[in-house]
Amino acid sequence: MKDYIVKGNVIEITLDNEKVVKVGKTYIDRCVDKLGIDMEDAILTWLEDEGHLENLDQMELCDQAKENKSNK
């Protein structure tokens, strides 16, 4: 992630490849409250979950789940 800007109820995130993605501020605020993390960590988590950033630990866990035929 290169940068992010809060524009009302939307957060515009500029990725390293200059692509801009948007996420609702309400969703990120909920993550901050429920997970006890700051806004930047919540945005990074969302980016990883949505496949915009790679998280090697997350990828390894997904591979293990596939090996065990788990769909959760």
N, C-alpha and C positions, 0 to 999 in steps of 0.2 A: 504494500500500500504506500502510495506516495503522499497523499493528502486527503483530507475530508473537510467538507463545509456543511454546516447545519443551515438549511433554508426552510424555516417554518417547521412543518411536520415531516420533512424529508431530509435525509442526509445524503449528499452527493459525494461519492468516494472516487477519487482518481487513482487508478491502479498504476503500477510501474510501467505498463505498456501504453499508458495514456488513455485507456478505456475508462469511461465514467459509468459507474453503476449506482443505483439508488436503493435505499432501504428506508422504511418508515421509522421515524424517531421514536414513536411509541414502542415499537418492538425492541429497539436498542435500550430504551429506558427500562423496560421490563427486565431485560437481561442484566442490566447493571444492578437493579434492585434484588432480583432473585439469586443471582450468582455472586453478588458482592464484589464485582470487578469494576474497573473504570470504563469510561466510554470507549476509549481506544481498544482495549482488550475485547470489549463486546463486539465492536466492529470487526476486528480481526477474526474473532470466533465465527461471526456470521459469514465473512468472506470465505473462510475455510469450509464451513458447512455447505455453502452454495457452490463450491468448486472453483472459486476465483483465486484462491491461494492453496498451495499444497502444504499439508501437515503430515510429515512422515509417520508420526505416531498414529494419527488417525487412519492413514492409509494401511498401515500394518494391521490395525485392529479390524478394519473392513475386510482385508484379505483373510484373516483368521476366521471371521464370521462366515465368509463365503466357503471356506474349507469345511466348516462345521455345518454347512447348509442352513445357517440361521438367516432369517430375513429381517431381523430387528437390529 
